[in-house]
Amino acid sequence: MRHDAGMKLHLLRYFTVLAEELHFGRAAARLAMTQPPLSSAIKALEEELGVRLLERDSKHVRLTPAGSAFLSEARVILERVARAGETARAVAGGLRGRLDIGFTGSMVYREMPRIVHLFQERMPGIEVILREMSTTEQVDALLHGQLHAGFINAASVPGPLSSLALLDDPLVCCLPENHPLASAPALDLSQLADEQFVMFARDVAPANHDNVIATFSRACIHPRTCHAARQWLTVVALVSAGMGVSLVPASLAKSGVQGACFVPLSDHAARSSALLAWRAESTVAALGSFVEAARSELS
């Protein structure tokens, strides 16, 4: 007897149809073949297994006990193979699968949730896994194929990556609620020249740090930095605790951090740049659908 692993799937299908019909003529017709090759295939299957699957005479075909047991297993195998084929075709067509999407914490208050919801409405068969990572970590993961896409705080991306700009998010001044300027309708940066500032750590997202510094430079102000944080939400939390003031994206006002106030700037139209980034050469079909959902939401 040859090893069962060598069994061909078409033999299982022939046997299953014959077991359902219990008639060589009808089974051959269903299989669009003639009776002699069907009979030869069943004989080859029995020889491979080393057991008789069918009792047959000139008038009747019956399953043996071994044949009945084998029929149940054969049906399971054929069903699994069919499902595997359907799954492979669905994944190849971008209808099923999984996307690993990176995001920085502040993206929760921007367009990211709406983009993810829209994509899941359009492509319910794709599982989206969100992973909170810094901008620097996301870019590295994208370049090494460890993420499919990422929502990052940056104005540009390295050459191997493609990007789509998110909507502009103006910088505003974040102040403790008991600060004398907290109730002002708007602030000039010059009013903050003597304040201590909580800044975004440059190694985590250089664009965030440099954007704030550039805003001060245009106003000829050299901020006194007292603390450096690795997330925008941490910056806001430190300000709310009275540890200084900061310039942050306006969207962070949605965070609801108690003790922090957000006041517009009257004299500088600084923006917090953010992108959806992905590897340009990716062949994952679902990724294209995710980017299209982002384009739709942003438009």
Secondary structure, 3 states (H helix, E strand, C coil): CCCHHHCCHHHHHHHHHHHHHCCHHHHHHHCCCCHHHHHHHHHHHHHHHCCCCEEECCCCEEECHHHHHHHHHHHHHHHHHHHHHHHHHHHHCCCCEEEEEEECHHHHHCCHHHHHHHHHHHCCCEEEEEEECCHHHHHHHHHCCCCCEEEECCCCCCCCEEEEECCCEEEEEEEECCCCCCCCCCECHHHHCCCEEEEECCCCCHHHHHHHHHHHHHCCCCCEEEEEECCHHHHHHHHHCCCCEEEEEHHHHHHCCCCEEEECECCCCCEECCEEEEECCCCCHHHHHHHHHHHHHHC
